Amino acid sequence: MYNIYNTIVQFFSEYPYVSAFMSFLIGLVCMPAVVRVAKQRDFVVKPNKRTSHEGAVPNVGGVNIFIAFFLTVALFSYQVIDKLQFTFVGIFIILLVGFVDDLIDIRASWKLLGQLISGFFVIVVSDFRLTSFHGFLGIYELPLWLSYTVSFFVFVVLNNALNLIDGVDGLASGLGILYCLFFGVYFMLTGNHNLAICSFTLVGALAVFFIYNVFGGSNKIFMGDCGSLFLGYMIYLFVCQFCEMNASHTVPAPYAVPAAPSVAICVLMVPLFDTMRVMLTRMKNGRSPFAPDKNHIHHLLLRMGLKHRQVTFVLLVVSVFFIALGVLGRNWSIGMLAAVSLGSMIVLTFILWRLLDRKQNQAGLVE
């Protein structure tokens, strides 16, 4: 029996994409129980001025995402937990922070503190940090203090970017699936099987949530901060390793990505740019950058008259475009690829604002 189990574990190591199917099945089995318990315990979000759903909907979908992810890794890729044990401590902390925030809506400062404590375990204890600028501005290896500073900054930005983009059905999970597929394929091609397993396992777990979130009907469930912060945590881990593998030149030559930091920015362009734009707008208007509003890109598309699924589809297509741009420009200079991708997003946002202004002017004329 032990030999059979080892054979299964070896199979998952050689074919990490199979873990996506396993986590999908586990998530599918567990989700009805998570929905039922959430309703019984009143872990739900009721309609308010910032939401557009009807009825009380469970907001702990992140719990099921984690259950499917953790059980798959623990059962079929236990070596991942052994090698990333302190990273999982950070995961438990970020899950707790998100879960508490979903229940009682904690202050932004306490939420940030929880993120920093979680980040300590992945960045300092597990030593998953950014150590190089890859030659950008002539800078390669970073001093230790700057490495930690940059790593914590990126960690917090990614956590909050994925958290803030979670505003319409299927958007955060759909983007998460795209990101994890990109990194999973790259890790698999470059022989980093542990991270490939984590990436593909998360794909399957997110796919179950996506189905319930978009097509769930009476069993609809939201990701909640528990899920979006967990997703942001894992995306940081993938981005960090993607950049570090290329900084240390430890990947096979055909898969080397000289402009790795800018490629990562391209992959994550939608939530990163939206977070930057919204926070700058809030500060320009004299408000806190963490003050909630309806100025995110998904809110703008909703004001254009699009439905939730249409908004999600549009932003997923835009994300695919930027991922393709990152792949095509992987050998460009870091500055050039960053400038082209940022300029493209600015142009697309400008077009959206113009269309929205025209729609509002036409509505005013009709009235």
Sequence and secondary structure as in RCSB ss.txt:
>XXXX:A:sequence
MYNIYNTIVQFFSEYPYVSAFMSFLIGLVCMPAVVRVAKQRDFVVKPNKRTSHEGAVPNVGGVNIFIAFFLTVAL
FSYQVIDKLQFTFVGIFIILLVGFVDDLIDIRASWKLLGQLISGFFVIVVSDFRLTSFHGFLGIYELPLWLSYTV
SFFVFVVLNNALNLIDGVDGLASGLGILYCLFFGVYFMLTGNHNLAICSFTLVGALAVFFIYNVFGGSNKIFMGD
CGSLFLGYMIYLFVCQFCEMNASHTVPAPYAVPAAPSVAICVLMVPLFDTMRVMLTRMKNGRSPFAPDKNHIHHL
LLRMGLKHRQVTFVLLVVSVFFIALGVLGRNWSIGMLAAVSLGSMIVLTFILWRLLDRKQNQAGLVE
>XXXX:A:secstr
 HHHHHHHHHHHHH TTHHHHHHHHHHHHHHHHHHHHHHHTT EE   TT    S EE  HHHHHHHHHHHHHHH
H HHHHHHTHHHHHHHHHHHHHHHHHHHH   HHHHHHHHHHHHHIIIIIS     B TTGGG  B  HHHHHHH
HHHHHHHHHHHHHHT  STTHHHHHHHHHHHHHHHHHHHTT HHHHHHHHHHHHHHHHHHHHHHH GGG    HH
HHHHHHHHHHHHHHHHHHHHHHTT S GGG  TTHHHHHHHHTHHHHHHHHHHHHHHHHTTS TT   S SHHHH
HHHTT  HHHHHHHHHHHHHHHHHHHHHTTTS HHHHHHHHHHHHHHHHHHHHHHHHHHHHHHHHH 
